[in-house]
Amino acid sequence: MRKLMPLLLVVLLALSLSAALLQAIEPPMLAQQATSTPSALGVPTARPNTSTTGGSNVQIFFVACADRAIVNLNGTMGTGYDVYYQVFTGTTALTNQRRVQVSGAYQVSDTATYLTGQSLAAGASASVRVAIGRETNAASTIYETTVNDINDGCNNPQFAPATSLDTGAAGAFPNPNPGAPALPTFEPLPSGVGSGILSPFGGFLNPTYVQQGQVVIGPREAAPPQRTANPGLIFAECNRYWPAADPGLLYDSDNIIIFWSWFTRTQEQMQQHVDNAQYAVTLNGATFPFVEQTPVQLIDGNYWTFYIVRVGNLLPGYYGVAYRLTWAAPVFDGYNDYGPGTGREIESANCDFRILGNVQGTNPSHNRSYVPWLTPNGFPPPITR
């Protein structure tokens, strides 16, 4: 929510500058996400926490100019976290997503020149979508928000220049463990392209997706679904990453594969997770009879494992994946504690999608273990056959 102090309003009116000041407090829940490169911010639920013990926070003062944006940031940042932001006008990206490197108490200003061919007309509005995320995983966020401004004139940065990186640039996020090789199948994404969500089969989910607004505050904008580059491959937490992780247009002839993942800093931490993880993942309320777990892989300095469910062809209708993870005992992933008594006892997410009849008019062999819904989210009750 916008928080404007009376004195700040006086200053803003005197300068004829429209800006916003927000305070972001780290919520108690941090969800792991299946991304290695910071190109998707994701949308976990952020619950304000008045305690700042061991927390990260950011104050944002955003100025939208005709050809650039000035993002003034100050606060305190915990170890292993940075600030990420991207500027939009409507649904059009004016900048790529940027990572601002901060540590401890900080006061920095970052100036981002708009992408080639983009500008903001006088009187037009823009928004900056800001997140606090892990240094090596922008999608693993602990806070996200949006701040709006109108181009009613530019201004100078408030603080010293920030150290920032365009997350779309190749090599922007080096392996934090230089002595450990990364898998060659995971190549850097081109600027502004791709979901950033790792695929269990190498590369990325929706690798040709052109990034736009990936942090969504409030209702999502409706858009016609399109075919993805890997139709049928569905990330169990896709609702958090809409539209980047949108399953897209799906037919009953598509081979549906659902996956999720976990990562840690060390192999020992991964084994601790595997030994204690209690996954409850369903499709339209039905449990999966068999879940494959991939061998642990070293990717960009973290150890990853993927969980895969080969569903096959589904009947036309609406479907929803419900993802829930708890632990039998506390675990540590190298970044945070999870499990009983840690404050991060549950990870939960969803993914909704629809299956249409195929355009070829063929009659695939459907997997009838999963009964489609007549409408999204299962209301009214599921179809019976």
Stockholm file with secondary structure:
# STOCKHOLM 1.0

chainA/1-385         MRKLMPLLLVVLLALSLSAALLQAIEPPMLAQQATSTPSALGVPTARPNTSTTGGSNVQIFFVACADRAIVNLNGTMGTGYDVYYQVFTGTTALTNQRRVQVSGAYQVSDTATYLTGQSLAAGASASVRVAIGRETNAASTIYETTVNDINDGCNNPQFAPATSLDTGAAGAFPNPNPGAPALPTFEPLPSGVGSGILSPFGGFLNPTYVQQGQVVIGPREAAPPQRTANPGLIFAECNRYWPAADPGLLYDSDNIIIFWSWFTRTQEQMQQHVDNAQYAVTLNGATFPFVEQTPVQLIDGNYWTFYIVRVGNLLPGYYGVAYRLTWAAPVFDGYNDYGPGTGREIESANCDFRILGNVQGTNPSHNRSYVPWLTPNGFPPPITR
#=GR chainA/1-385 SS CCCCCHHHHHHHHHHTCCCCEEEEECCSCCCCCSBSSSCCCCCCCCCCCSCCTTCCEEEEEEEECSSEEEEEEEEEECTTEEEEEEEEETTEESSCCEEEECCEEEEEEEEEECCTTCCCCTTCEEEEEEEEEETTEEEEEEEEEEEEEECSCCCCCSSEECEEEETTSTTSSCCSSTTSCCCTTCCCCCTTBSCCBBCTTSSBSSTTCBCCCCSCCSSCCCCCCCCCSSTTEEETTGGGGTTTTCCCSEETTSCEEEEEEEEESSHHHHHHHHHHEEEEEEETTEECSCCEECCCEEETTEEEEEEEEEEEBCCSEEEEEEEEEEESSCEECSSCEESTTSSCCCEEEEEEEEEECCTTCCCCCBCTTSCCBSSGGGCSCCCCC
#=GC SS_cons         CCCCCHHHHHHHHHHTCCCCEEEEECCSCCCCCSBSSSCCCCCCCCCCCSCCTTCCEEEEEEEECSSEEEEEEEEEECTTEEEEEEEEETTEESSCCEEEECCEEEEEEEEEECCTTCCCCTTCEEEEEEEEEETTEEEEEEEEEEEEEECSCCCCCSSEECEEEETTSTTSSCCSSTTSCCCTTCCCCCTTBSCCBBCTTSSBSSTTCBCCCCSCCSSCCCCCCCCCSSTTEEETTGGGGTTTTCCCSEETTSCEEEEEEEEESSHHHHHHHHHHEEEEEEETTEECSCCEECCCEEETTEEEEEEEEEEEBCCSEEEEEEEEEEESSCEECSSCEESTTSSCCCEEEEEEEEEECCTTCCCCCBCTTSCCBSSGGGCSCCCCC
//
